């Protein structure tokens, strides 16, 4: 297929529900990964979840949790940065460890709402089965990251509009850009900050400041600065 056709195949999903790929958890989802033991209380037993999946914003506003945790297990951005991928594998191992930490006086667990995770597997499958050459795959990955950006940005904005703090497990460093953008917009709309701008620290061995050659894991902060 032509390169343009790969992009066109990705576009329809972008025009649908703006968070089409978000999988929201209920309490049973959380407990299925929590190893219950007598005489102990695990974080998984204490974490909050979204009460009304049809109204995420309302559920967040009604929750007294300070932090909202979600996952973005994807490696589209890493592959678009000529990397080998694999950044999509962390979310479930993280949950299996995190949910089974004991609730304690310093960290009870109820201060966190576990929202869910994004699943962009359909886009990965589309690229794998459609793009014929390596160059075509790279271009498709970079194009697909724009879709990831849109959904992650919107969720970050909803969370921060409710004056919560998003805690995100990735995923590639490409997600830094939509998280910065969505958080700045959300906190500004909530009146927390005077301008839709925030400062940030990239605690990493790489600056993620490569050229604006299409979105990938190596240029999140370049795009963020260029976007103000």
C-alpha positions as CSV (number, residue, x, y, z in Angstrom):
1,X,0.0,0.0,0.0
2,X,1.1,3.6,-0.4
3,X,2.3,5.5,2.6
4,X,-0.7,7.9,2.4
5,X,-3.0,4.9,2.7
6,X,-1.4,3.9,6.0
7,X,-2.1,7.3,7.4
8,X,-5.6,7.4,6.1
9,X,-6.3,4.0,7.8
10,X,-5.2,5.5,11.1
11,X,-7.3,8.7,10.7
12,X,-10.9,7.3,11.1
13,X,-10.2,6.3,14.7
14,X,-9.0,9.9,15.3
15,X,-12.3,11.3,14.3
16,X,-14.4,9.1,16.6
17,X,-14.7,9.2,20.4
18,X,-11.7,11.3,21.5
19,X,-10.7,8.7,24.1
20,X,-11.7,5.6,22.1
21,X,-8.8,3.6,23.4
22,X,-9.3,4.2,27.2
23,X,-10.1,1.1,29.2
24,X,-11.7,2.1,32.6
25,X,-11.3,-0.2,35.6
26,X,-13.9,-1.2,38.1
27,X,-13.2,-2.5,41.6
28,X,-13.2,-6.2,40.4
29,X,-10.6,-5.4,37.8
30,X,-8.3,-4.0,40.6
31,X,-9.0,-6.9,43.0
32,X,-8.3,-9.5,40.3
33,X,-4.6,-8.4,40.5
34,X,-4.6,-8.0,44.3
35,X,-3.5,-11.0,46.4
36,X,-5.8,-10.8,49.4
37,X,-4.3,-12.1,52.7
38,X,-5.7,-12.3,56.1
39,X,-4.6,-9.7,58.7
40,X,-3.2,-7.5,55.9
41,X,-4.8,-4.7,53.8
42,X,-3.2,-4.1,50.3
43,X,-3.3,-0.9,48.3
44,X,-5.5,-2.7,45.8
45,X,-8.2,-3.0,48.4
46,X,-8.1,0.7,49.3
47,X,-7.7,2.4,45.9
48,X,-10.7,4.3,44.5
49,X,-12.1,3.7,41.0
50,X,-14.3,5.7,38.6
51,X,-17.9,5.3,39.8
52,X,-19.6,6.3,36.6
53,X,-17.8,5.3,33.4
54,X,-20.1,7.5,31.3
55,X,-19.0,10.6,33.3
56,X,-15.3,10.5,34.0
57,X,-15.2,14.3,34.8
58,X,-18.1,14.0,37.2
59,X,-16.6,11.0,39.0
60,X,-13.3,12.7,39.4
61,X,-14.9,15.8,40.8
62,X,-16.9,13.7,43.3
63,X,-13.8,11.8,44.4
64,X,-11.7,12.9,47.4
65,X,-8.6,11.2,45.9
66,X,-5.6,13.6,45.4
67,X,-3.9,11.5,42.7
68,X,-5.3,9.8,39.6
69,X,-3.2,6.9,38.2
70,X,-3.4,5.6,34.7
71,X,-1.3,3.7,32.2
72,X,-0.2,4.4,28.6
73,X,1.4,1.0,27.7
74,X,2.5,1.8,24.1
75,X,5.8,1.8,22.2
76,X,4.7,3.6,19.0
77,X,6.8,6.6,20.0
78,X,9.9,4.6,20.8
79,X,9.6,2.8,17.4
80,X,9.0,6.1,15.7
81,X,12.3,7.3,17.3
82,X,14.1,4.4,15.6
83,X,14.1,2.4,18.9
84,X,13.4,-1.2,19.4
85,X,10.2,-0.9,21.3
86,X,9.2,-2.7,24.5
87,X,7.9,0.3,26.4
88,X,4.4,-1.2,26.2
89,X,5.3,-4.0,28.7
90,X,5.6,-2.2,32.0
91,X,2.0,-1.4,33.0
92,X,0.8,-4.9,34.2
93,X,4.0,-5.8,36.1
94,X,3.8,-2.4,37.7
95,X,0.2,-2.9,38.8
96,X,0.9,-6.4,40.1
97,X,3.6,-4.9,42.4
98,X,1.9,-1.7,43.3
99,X,-1.5,-3.1,44.1
100,X,0.1,-5.6,46.5
101,X,2.0,-3.2,48.6
102,X,0.6,-3.1,52.1
103,X,-1.6,-0.1,53.1
104,X,0.1,1.8,55.8
105,X,0.0,5.0,57.9
106,X,2.1,6.9,55.4
107,X,0.3,5.7,52.2
108,X,-3.1,4.3,52.8
109,X,-4.1,3.9,49.1
110,X,-7.5,5.7,49.3
111,X,-5.7,8.9,48.2
112,X,-5.3,7.4,44.8
113,X,-8.0,6.8,42.1
114,X,-6.9,4.1,39.6
115,X,-8.6,5.1,36.4
116,X,-7.4,2.5,33.9
117,X,-5.1,2.4,30.8
118,X,-5.0,3.2,27.1
119,X,-4.8,0.3,24.6
120,X,-3.5,1.3,21.2
121,X,-3.0,-2.3,20.1
122,X,-5.3,-1.8,17.1
123,X,-3.1,1.0,15.7
124,X,0.0,-1.2,16.2
125,X,-1.7,-4.0,14.4
126,X,-2.8,-1.8,11.6
127,X,0.8,-0.5,11.0
128,X,2.3,-4.0,11.3
129,X,-0.1,-5.4,8.7
130,X,-0.2,-2.5,6.3
131,X,3.2,-0.8,6.1
132,X,5.5,-2.7,3.8
133,X,8.9,-1.0,4.2
134,X,10.8,0.1,7.3
135,X,10.6,3.8,6.2
136,X,6.9,3.5,5.8
137,X,6.6,2.0,9.3
138,X,8.6,4.8,10.8
139,X,6.4,7.4,9.1
140,X,3.3,5.6,10.2
141,X,4.5,5.3,13.8
142,X,5.2,9.1,14.0
143,X,1.8,9.8,12.5
144,X,0.1,7.4,15.0
145,X,1.7,9.2,18.0
146,X,-0.5,12.2,17.1
147,X,-3.5,10.0,18.0
148,X,-1.9,9.0,21.2
149,X,-1.1,12.7,22.0
150,X,-4.8,13.7,21.5
151,X,-6.2,11.0,23.9
152,X,-3.5,11.4,26.6
153,X,-3.8,15.2,26.5
154,X,-7.6,15.1,26.9
155,X,-7.4,12.7,29.9
156,X,-4.7,14.8,31.6
157,X,-6.8,17.9,31.1
158,X,-9.9,16.3,32.6
159,X,-7.9,15.1,35.6
160,X,-6.3,18.5,36.3
161,X,-9.5,20.4,35.7
162,X,-10.7,18.4,38.8
163,X,-7.6,19.7,40.6
164,X,-6.1,16.3,40.9
165,X,-2.5,15.2,40.2
166,X,-2.1,12.7,37.3
167,X,0.4,9.9,37.9
168,X,1.2,8.1,34.6
169,X,3.1,4.9,33.8
170,X,4.2,4.7,30.2
171,X,4.8,4.1,27.5
172,X,7.4,6.1,25.7
173,X,8.7,9.6,26.6
174,X,6.6,10.9,23.7
175,X,3.8,11.0,26.3
176,X,5.6,13.9,28.1
177,X,4.3,16.3,25.5
178,X,0.5,15.6,25.8
179,X,0.8,15.3,29.6
180,X,2.5,18.7,29.8
181,X,0.0,20.2,27.4
182,X,-3.1,18.7,29.0
183,X,-2.0,19.5,32.5
184,X,-1.3,23.1,31.7
185,X,-4.7,23.5,30.1
186,X,-6.5,21.7,32.9
187,X,-4.9,23.6,35.8
188,X,-5.4,26.9,34.0
189,X,-9.1,26.2,33.4
190,X,-9.4,25.2,37.1
191,X,-7.9,28.5,38.1
192,X,-4.9,26.8,39.7
193,X,-2.4,28.6,37.5
194,X,-2.7,32.1,35.8
195,X,-1.5,30.9,32.4
196,X,-1.7,27.6,30.6
197,X,2.0,27.0,31.0
198,X,3.9,24.9,33.5
199,X,7.6,24.2,34.3
200,X,8.9,20.6,34.2
201,X,12.0,18.5,34.9
202,X,13.0,15.7,32.5
203,X,14.9,13.4,34.8
204,X,16.4,11.3,32.1
205,X,19.7,10.5,30.4
206,X,18.3,12.1,27.2
207,X,17.0,15.6,26.6
208,X,14.1,14.4,24.4
209,X,14.8,17.5,22.4
210,X,15.3,16.2,18.9
211,X,14.1,18.0,15.8
212,X,10.4,18.3,15.0
213,X,10.5,15.6,12.4
214,X,7.2,14.0,13.3
215,X,6.2,13.0,16.8
216,X,8.2,10.3,18.6
217,X,9.8,9.6,22.0
218,X,12.8,11.8,21.3
219,X,11.2,15.2,20.8
220,X,8.5,15.6,23.4
221,X,10.1,18.6,25.0
222,X,11.0,20.2,21.7
223,X,7.3,20.2,20.7
224,X,6.2,21.3,24.2
225,X,8.5,24.4,24.1
226,X,7.5,25.2,20.5
227,X,3.8,25.0,21.6
228,X,4.4,27.4,24.5
